[in-house]
Amino acid sequence: MVDPQLYAHHAHWYPTAAYLYILWLDALALAWEYLRRHPDYRLDWLRRPRRLQAAQSVARRWGLRLLEDPALDARDAHPAWLPGHASVVQLHPDADPPADAAVFSFWSVSGHKQLLHDGKGLALIARSPGHCQRYALAPGLEDGMAVAYAHRGYLGGAAPARSTVLGSALADARPRPSHAALLELHTLQALDAALAGASLHQIAEGLFGEDAAADWYSDGGLRSKVRRLVHRGDALMRGGYRQLAQLPPLEKGRFEGNAKRP
């Protein structure tokens, strides 16, 4: 039986159900989940400067335009990442539209919509089951205008269909999560457990159940698996998230993986 005191002490990481939303996050949302757990990032949020320019300088070190509250998970947070991610579709007014030009219609974009200012311009995030689409809206774009789009991921290649970009086919429900999605769920749960001070054995019970962890001392495979999950989570938190967000690698200094704050 699991010690009730142990469960209560680790209640924020022990229930796997609390992490199910991780299964449907895209790369940018996953990057935020790892970054928001970084102790130095959380400290920077608490000590954030009042002056906008100084606050932006701190945020840029983490790959953001503005600091976001680390208490918010990817369902509620709106981290303003520095530009460059291939998944962001740029929408511009079409200065010379053809007769069958696509028209921008905010309400026709499928999914739950969030419109926000990311510190530089308007951004639109549309989420539906198993799918997330991010748009950067150019100044001057209005509802009903003919729209042209740019997609970094398709430069020099075939562009996605208009229906995919403008929302008529955004809903793409997936009946079961992929192995990669399950890996992220287990990694984040293991990382939270490790940050809370749980042992590898306790983490194994939380992630895989008491039965799986019953032969802990004779099953080196499970110990190795849990250890890899903890190490992977720590590496992603301490800079690896930048690859998910398609950001340059960390600079040398206190933001490096083994660096310590003064």
Order of alpha helices (4+ residues) and beta strands (2+ residues): alpha-alpha-alpha-alpha-beta-beta-beta-beta-beta-beta-beta-alpha-alpha-alpha-alpha-alpha-alpha
